[in-house]
Amino acid sequence: MRRLGSVQRKMPCVFVTEVKEEPSAKREHQPFKVLATETVSHKALDADIYNAIPTEKVDGTCCYVTNYKGQPYLWARLDRKPNKLAEKRFKNFLHSKQNSKEFFWNVEEDFKPVPEYWIPAKEIEQLNGTPMPDENGHIPGWVPVENNSRQYCWHSSVVNYEFEIALVLRHHPDDPGLLEISAVPLSDLLEQTLELIGTNINGNPYGLGSKKHPLHLLIPHGAFQIRNLPTLKHSDLLSWFDGCREGKIEGIVWHCNDGCLIKVHRHHLGLCWPIPDTYMNSKPVIINMNLNKYEYAFDAKCLFNHFSKIDNQKFGRLKDIILNVTG
């Protein structure tokens, strides 16, 4: 299987979208909805969407693995955003013109400062070597997740830089109907983007862990391919999301042959998210840590240590995992 694309910019919708003046179900305090029409977008057609690989869109926060301090590191998504003055100017411009590409940005003066080691995302537009904002007025980028970071403590909980490993959820290599949680070398994830999911991320739509014993995991983008997707028609996709077990997901991301990523979210089709019984929670999951070579080396409170205590155990679904946190 070819290596699928990484998320380095905002993904366009597979359909042409329209704005409806109704309160958004996706974003609180947003007085409008962005809904899909029945027309497949030019971007999707240009990217050869009909020959793309459809995958589950996972609801978490985006991460990236690349080198830092001479070794593979996990990086958290951090968009560089305009200051209040520039944002007000941008919003006023949008109300009058409605095309954000015509707006002139002075990147040096219009944007808030970012941490020293911030890097821009790979696929954003650059002008004379300077990263330029996207259509939302943000410059997507990344910051390295340091050991025991307070701001990124949930990111930090899924990596161990001493042993250069990460806690990853994906399909079991020998059984597509079984999920597997394992410790994966960070070097195997280099230049990939992943989704961090768990107790304290986006309202925890998959029901992982608890407030007392939070649980977080990384899922490589494109890890969950969709096998039986219907034709690319608005009505067929709506029926698929609404009426079958495999459709109980946040959305679809198509990985196109040219590296382009195209998406559709349940909200684009007027459907709810989160939902009570997700497809991810319909499959059994096995713990396969294989950490014997690191015995007694992990901090007692860290997730790697907790998972090592339930190694080789099988659970009916993700939300059933209970970590052994005593002793």
One Martini backbone bead per residue (centre of mass of N, CA, C, O) as a GRO file, in nm:
protein
  327
    1MET     BB    1   0.095   0.037   0.022
    2ARG     BB    2   0.070   0.352  -0.006
    3ARG     BB    3   0.157   0.647   0.109
    4LEU     BB    4  -0.012   0.875   0.268
    5GLY     BB    5  -0.110   1.173   0.327
    6SER     BB    6  -0.056   1.489   0.473
    7VAL     BB    7  -0.152   1.739   0.713
    8GLN     BB    8  -0.072   2.089   0.594
    9ARG     BB    9  -0.377   2.177   0.546
   10LYS     BB   10  -0.667   2.281   0.450
   11MET     BB   11  -0.951   2.104   0.367
   12PRO     BB   12  -1.152   2.048   0.116
   13CYS     BB   13  -1.453   2.000  -0.011
   14VAL     BB   14  -1.609   1.779  -0.228
   15PHE     BB   15  -1.816   2.001  -0.222
   16VAL     BB   16  -1.998   2.248  -0.285
   17THR     BB   17  -2.058   2.531  -0.089
   18GLU     BB   18  -2.295   2.677   0.153
   19VAL     BB   19  -2.452   2.947   0.317
   20LYS     BB   20  -2.641   2.940   0.622
   21GLU     BB   21  -2.868   3.128   0.832
   22GLU     BB   22  -2.764   2.926   1.080
   23PRO     BB   23  -2.687   2.769   1.345
   24SER     BB   24  -2.421   2.601   1.439
   25ALA     BB   25  -2.332   2.262   1.523
   26LYS     BB   26  -2.011   2.291   1.543
   27ARG     BB   27  -2.013   2.608   1.631
   28GLU     BB   28  -2.016   2.810   1.868
   29HIS     BB   29  -2.149   3.127   1.788
   30GLN     BB   30  -2.230   3.042   1.497
   31PRO     BB   31  -2.471   3.192   1.263
   32PHE     BB   32  -2.369   2.957   1.058
   33LYS     BB   33  -2.376   2.734   0.777
   34VAL     BB   34  -2.189   2.470   0.614
   35LEU     BB   35  -2.305   2.336   0.310
   36ALA     BB   36  -2.367   2.090   0.090
   37THR     BB   37  -2.396   2.031  -0.222
   38GLU     BB   38  -2.437   1.832  -0.527
   39THR     BB   39  -2.155   1.945  -0.613
   40VAL     BB   40  -1.864   1.869  -0.736
   41SER     BB   41  -1.563   1.986  -0.705
   42HIS     BB   42  -1.293   2.097  -0.881
   43LYS     BB   43  -1.074   2.001  -0.689
   44ALA     BB   44  -1.166   1.705  -0.686
   45LEU     BB   45  -1.149   1.654  -0.993
   46ASP     BB   46  -0.847   1.740  -1.032
   47ALA     BB   47  -0.764   1.498  -0.810
   48ASP     BB   48  -0.913   1.235  -0.876
   49ILE     BB   49  -1.146   1.127  -0.673
   50TYR     BB   50  -1.236   0.841  -0.806
   51ASN     BB   51  -0.914   0.734  -0.731
   52ALA     BB   52  -0.933   0.752  -0.436
   53ILE     BB   53  -0.871   0.715  -0.083
   54PRO     BB   54  -1.086   0.628   0.161
   55THR     BB   55  -1.113   0.777   0.494
   56GLU     BB   56  -1.118   0.829   0.819
   57LYS     BB   57  -1.231   1.092   1.009
   58VAL     BB   58  -1.069   1.208   1.290
   59ASP     BB   59  -1.143   1.324   1.626
   60GLY     BB   60  -0.898   1.574   1.693
   61THR     BB   61  -0.551   1.651   1.694
   62CYS     BB   62  -0.297   1.773   1.516
   63CYS     BB   63   0.008   1.607   1.409
   64TYR     BB   64   0.380   1.582   1.399
   65VAL     BB   65   0.669   1.413   1.254
   66THR     BB   66   0.994   1.542   1.337
   67ASN     BB   67   1.286   1.685   1.365
   68TYR     BB   68   1.460   1.739   1.690
   69LYS     BB   69   1.748   1.743   1.837
   70GLY     BB   70   1.831   1.484   1.647
   71GLN     BB   71   1.521   1.377   1.665
   72PRO     BB   72   1.227   1.240   1.688
   73TYR     BB   73   0.924   1.444   1.697
   74LEU     BB   74   0.655   1.586   1.843
   75TRP     BB   75   0.402   1.798   1.694
   76ALA     BB   76   0.206   2.078   1.731
   77ARG     BB   77  -0.057   2.258   1.649
   78LEU     BB   78   0.014   2.607   1.527
   79ASP     BB   79  -0.140   2.894   1.456
   80ARG     BB   80  -0.089   3.187   1.300
   81LYS     BB   81  -0.229   3.490   1.418
   82PRO     BB   82  -0.390   3.768   1.413
   83ASN     BB   83  -0.430   4.055   1.526
   84LYS     BB   84  -0.688   4.254   1.612
   85LEU     BB   85  -0.653   4.467   1.389
   86ALA     BB   86  -0.619   4.270   1.144
   87GLU     BB   87  -0.881   4.109   1.189
   88LYS     BB   88  -1.075   4.344   1.149
   89ARG     BB   89  -0.984   4.415   0.861
   90PHE     BB   90  -1.047   4.134   0.739
   91LYS     BB   91  -1.353   4.120   0.807
   92ASN     BB   92  -1.434   4.377   0.658
   93PHE     BB   93  -1.339   4.277   0.382
   94LEU     BB   94  -1.521   4.027   0.359
   95HIS     BB   95  -1.795   4.180   0.371
   96SER     BB   96  -1.729   4.340   0.096
   97LYS     BB   97  -1.578   4.103  -0.097
   98GLN     BB   98  -1.540   3.771  -0.026
   99ASN     BB   99  -1.213   3.764  -0.102
  100SER     BB  100  -0.927   3.674   0.062
  101LYS     BB  101  -0.702   3.691  -0.173
  102GLU     BB  102  -0.713   4.023  -0.189
  103PHE     BB  103  -0.572   4.051   0.065
  104PHE     BB  104  -0.342   4.249   0.253
  105TRP     BB  105  -0.043   4.133   0.403
  106ASN     BB  106   0.159   4.202   0.699
  107VAL     BB  107   0.331   3.970   0.852
  108GLU     BB  108   0.515   4.129   1.056
  109GLU     BB  109   0.257   4.312   1.180
  110ASP     BB  110  -0.025   4.121   1.182
  111PHE     BB  111   0.119   3.909   1.379
  112LYS     BB  112   0.158   3.700   1.614
  113PRO     BB  113   0.365   3.559   1.807
  114VAL     BB  114   0.594   3.285   1.818
  115PRO     BB  115   0.766   3.042   1.895
  116GLU     BB  116   1.090   2.980   1.825
  117TYR     BB  117   1.026   2.665   1.700
  118TRP     BB  118   0.848   2.744   1.488
  119ILE     BB  119   0.677   2.599   1.200
  120PRO     BB  120   0.573   2.579   0.894
  121ALA     BB  121   0.381   2.441   0.691
  122LYS     BB  122   0.455   2.287   0.395
  123GLU     BB  123   0.188   2.374   0.187
  124ILE     BB  124   0.219   2.666   0.201
  125GLU     BB  125   0.226   2.972   0.099
  126GLN     BB  126   0.487   3.169  -0.063
  127LEU     BB  127   0.663   3.493  -0.028
  128ASN     BB  128   0.979   3.530  -0.050
  129GLY     BB  129   0.990   3.303   0.198
  130THR     BB  130   0.702   3.383   0.311
  131PRO     BB  131   0.452   3.292   0.495
  132MET     BB  132   0.109   3.259   0.411
  133PRO     BB  133  -0.205   3.303   0.447
  134ASP     BB  134  -0.501   3.180   0.446
  135GLU     BB  135  -0.845   3.218   0.396
  136ASN     BB  136  -0.855   3.262   0.734
  137GLY     BB  137  -0.580   3.411   0.836
  138HIS     BB  138  -0.377   3.167   0.862
  139ILE     BB  139  -0.066   3.006   0.979
  140PRO     BB  140   0.026   2.708   0.951
  141GLY     BB  141   0.172   2.499   1.224
  142TRP     BB  142   0.458   2.409   1.447
  143VAL     BB  143   0.536   2.253   1.770
  144PRO     BB  144   0.730   2.126   1.996
  145VAL     BB  145   0.710   1.852   2.222
  146GLU     BB  146   0.791   1.860   2.533
  147ASN     BB  147   0.885   1.739   2.807
  148ASN     BB  148   0.644   1.801   3.030
  149SER     BB  149   0.433   1.969   2.904
  150ARG     BB  150   0.173   2.175   2.990
  151GLN     BB  151   0.028   2.260   2.726
  152TYR     BB  152   0.118   1.947   2.602
  153CYS     BB  153   0.045   1.694   2.794
  154TRP     BB  154  -0.113   1.497   2.601
  155HIS     BB  155   0.105   1.468   2.397
  156SER     BB  156   0.336   1.379   2.594
  157SER     BB  157   0.191   1.102   2.688
  158VAL     BB  158   0.255   0.951   2.381
  159VAL     BB  159   0.566   0.994   2.451
  160ASN     BB  160   0.920   0.869   2.429
  161TYR     BB  161   1.243   0.999   2.397
  162GLU     BB  162   1.436   0.790   2.513
  163PHE     BB  163   1.295   0.549   2.318
  164GLU     BB  164   1.142   0.655   2.067
  165ILE     BB  165   0.815   0.648   2.130
  166ALA     BB  166   0.465   0.560   2.045
  167LEU     BB  167   0.116   0.578   2.087
  168VAL     BB  168  -0.071   0.348   1.880
  169LEU     BB  169  -0.358   0.343   1.664
  170ARG     BB  170  -0.463   0.045   1.480
  171HIS     BB  171  -0.463  -0.200   1.280
  172HIS     BB  172  -0.427  -0.516   1.267
  173PRO     BB  173  -0.217  -0.677   1.047
  174ASP     BB  174  -0.409  -0.968   1.055
  175ASP     BB  175  -0.685  -0.789   1.147
  176PRO     BB  176  -0.925  -0.562   1.038
  177GLY     BB  177  -1.133  -0.622   1.299
  178LEU     BB  178  -0.874  -0.522   1.466
  179LEU     BB  179  -0.740  -0.343   1.716
  180GLU     BB  180  -0.423  -0.160   1.797
  181ILE     BB  181  -0.199  -0.113   2.070
  182SER     BB  182   0.123   0.051   2.031
  183ALA     BB  183   0.475   0.070   2.021
  184VAL     BB  184   0.622   0.318   1.815
  185PRO     BB  185   0.859   0.424   1.630
  186LEU     BB  186   0.924   0.745   1.543
  187SER     BB  187   1.080   0.676   1.279
  188ASP     BB  188   0.815   0.548   1.140
  189LEU     BB  189   0.669   0.860   1.152
  190LEU     BB  190   0.817   1.025   0.967
  191GLU     BB  191   0.642   1.282   0.805
  192GLN     BB  192   0.385   1.246   0.967
  193THR     BB  193   0.046   1.259   1.030
  194LEU     BB  194  -0.171   1.296   1.323
  195GLU     BB  195  -0.412   1.189   1.567
  196LEU     BB  196  -0.522   1.316   1.870
  197ILE     BB  197  -0.681   1.122   2.118
  198GLY     BB  198  -0.921   1.175   2.398
  199THR     BB  199  -1.027   1.287   2.699
  200ASN     BB  200  -0.895   1.606   2.631
  201ILE     BB  201  -1.026   1.589   2.328
  202ASN     BB  202  -1.296   1.724   2.183
  203GLY     BB  203  -1.488   1.577   2.408
  204ASN     BB  204  -1.452   1.272   2.369
  205PRO     BB  205  -1.610   1.089   2.130
  206TYR     BB  206  -1.475   0.783   2.223
  207GLY     BB  207  -1.452   0.739   2.543
  208LEU     BB  208  -1.173   0.786   2.678
  209GLY     BB  209  -1.136   0.722   2.973
  210SER     BB  210  -1.081   0.961   3.246
  211LYS     BB  211  -1.039   1.208   3.463
  212LYS     BB  212  -0.856   1.032   3.651
  213HIS     BB  213  -0.778   0.841   3.373
  214PRO     BB  214  -0.627   0.944   3.123
  215LEU     BB  215  -0.656   0.885   2.754
  216HIS     BB  216  -0.409   0.865   2.485
  217LEU     BB  217  -0.382   0.873   2.114
  218LEU     BB  218  -0.243   0.774   1.803
  219ILE     BB  219  -0.342   0.846   1.452
  220PRO     BB  220  -0.278   0.786   1.149
  221HIS     BB  221  -0.323   0.918   0.858
  222GLY     BB  222  -0.518   0.672   0.687
  223ALA     BB  223  -0.558   0.408   0.868
  224PHE     BB  224  -0.886   0.413   0.797
  225GLN     BB  225  -1.019   0.243   0.564
  226ILE     BB  226  -1.276   0.248   0.318
  227ARG     BB  227  -1.446  -0.015   0.152
  228ASN     BB  228  -1.791   0.060   0.121
  229LEU     BB  229  -1.837   0.304  -0.062
  230PRO     BB  230  -2.031   0.495  -0.217
  231THR     BB  231  -2.117   0.698  -0.430
  232LEU     BB  232  -2.051   1.040  -0.531
  233LYS     BB  233  -2.330   1.123  -0.361
  234HIS     BB  234  -2.514   1.298  -0.156
  235SER     BB  235  -2.744   1.087  -0.096
  236ASP     BB  236  -2.558   0.837  -0.050
  237LEU     BB  237  -2.388   0.954   0.183
  238LEU     BB  238  -2.619   1.017   0.372
  239SER     BB  239  -2.716   0.723   0.400
  240TRP     BB  240  -2.448   0.607   0.503
  241PHE     BB  241  -2.417   0.778   0.762
  242ASP     BB  242  -2.725   0.717   0.870
  243GLY     BB  243  -2.748   0.370   0.802
  244CYS     BB  244  -2.451   0.267   0.885
  245ARG     BB  245  -2.194   0.153   1.069
  246GLU     BB  246  -1.952   0.282   0.898
  247GLY     BB  247  -2.097   0.582   0.922
  248LYS     BB  248  -1.994   0.622   1.235
  249ILE     BB  249  -1.847   0.909   1.154
  250GLU     BB  250  -1.719   1.225   1.106
  251GLY     BB  251  -1.571   1.143   0.823
  252ILE     BB  252  -1.404   1.207   0.507
  253VAL     BB  253  -1.083   1.115   0.354
  254TRP     BB  254  -0.926   1.184   0.052
  255HIS     BB  255  -0.656   1.017  -0.113
  256CYS     BB  256  -0.472   1.141  -0.358
  257ASN     BB  257  -0.235   1.086  -0.603
  258ASP     BB  258  -0.119   1.402  -0.564
  259GLY     BB  259  -0.170   1.446  -0.228
  260CYS     BB  260  -0.444   1.528  -0.203
  261LEU     BB  261  -0.702   1.652   0.026
  262ILE     BB  262  -1.040   1.539   0.084
  263LYS     BB  263  -1.359   1.637   0.232
  264VAL     BB  264  -1.620   1.519   0.467
  265HIS     BB  265  -1.872   1.623   0.685
  266ARG     BB  266  -2.150   1.573   0.854
  267HIS     BB  267  -2.226   1.881   0.860
  268HIS     BB  268  -2.244   1.916   0.547
  269LEU     BB  269  -2.520   1.713   0.570
  270GLY     BB  270  -2.677   1.781   0.852
  271LEU     BB  271  -2.525   1.618   1.067
  272CYS     BB  272  -2.433   1.476   1.355
  273TRP     BB  273  -2.172   1.583   1.597
  274PRO     BB  274  -2.160   1.376   1.807
  275ILE     BB  275  -2.205   1.021   1.872
  276PRO     BB  276  -2.270   0.748   2.060
  277ASP     BB  277  -2.194   0.515   1.821
  278THR     BB  278  -1.901   0.442   1.709
  279TYR     BB  279  -1.713   0.264   1.492
  280MET     BB  280  -1.457   0.249   1.669
  281ASN     BB  281  -1.650   0.108   1.907
  282SER     BB  282  -1.709  -0.180   1.735
  283LYS     BB  283  -1.419  -0.279   1.804
  284PRO     BB  284  -1.179  -0.464   1.893
  285VAL     BB  285  -0.893  -0.454   2.134
  286ILE     BB  286  -0.536  -0.476   2.142
  287ILE     BB  287  -0.250  -0.521   2.341
  288ASN     BB  288   0.091  -0.438   2.189
  289MET     BB  289   0.389  -0.349   2.335
  290ASN     BB  290   0.665  -0.486   2.382
  291LEU     BB  291   0.851  -0.379   2.673
  292ASN     BB  292   1.077  -0.564   2.804
  293LYS     BB  293   1.344  -0.398   2.736
  294TYR     BB  294   1.215  -0.156   2.947
  295GLU     BB  295   1.225  -0.255   3.221
  296TYR     BB  296   1.175  -0.019   3.477
  297ALA     BB  297   1.199   0.262   3.293
  298PHE     BB  298   0.925   0.367   3.371
  299ASP     BB  299   0.711   0.569   3.475
  300ALA     BB  300   0.449   0.491   3.681
  301LYS     BB  301   0.241   0.722   3.544
  302CYS     BB  302   0.269   0.627   3.266
  303LEU     BB  303   0.121   0.488   2.988
  304PHE     BB  304   0.330   0.269   2.925
  305ASN     BB  305   0.309   0.133   3.201
  306HIS     BB  306   0.004   0.074   3.202
  307PHE     BB  307   0.006  -0.099   2.935
  308SER     BB  308   0.208  -0.318   3.030
  309LYS     BB  309  -0.007  -0.441   3.242
  310ILE     BB  310  -0.210  -0.508   2.968
  311ASP     BB  311  -0.070  -0.695   2.800
  312ASN     BB  312  -0.255  -0.888   2.562
  313GLN     BB  313  -0.516  -0.760   2.598
  314LYS     BB  314  -0.875  -0.779   2.546
  315PHE     BB  315  -1.127  -0.564   2.405
  316GLY     BB  316  -1.442  -0.482   2.291
  317ARG     BB  317  -1.355  -0.172   2.333
  318LEU     BB  318  -1.213   0.125   2.386
  319LYS     BB  319  -1.401   0.220   2.634
  320ASP     BB  320  -1.309  -0.050   2.811
  321ILE     BB  321  -1.049   0.060   2.896
  322ILE     BB  322  -0.852  -0.030   3.187
  323LEU     BB  323  -0.627   0.096   3.392
  324ASN     BB  324  -0.349   0.002   3.587
  325VAL     BB  325  -0.298   0.239   3.865
  326THR     BB  326  -0.169   0.049   4.065
  327GLY     BB  327   0.163   0.045   4.188
   0.00000   0.00000   0.00000
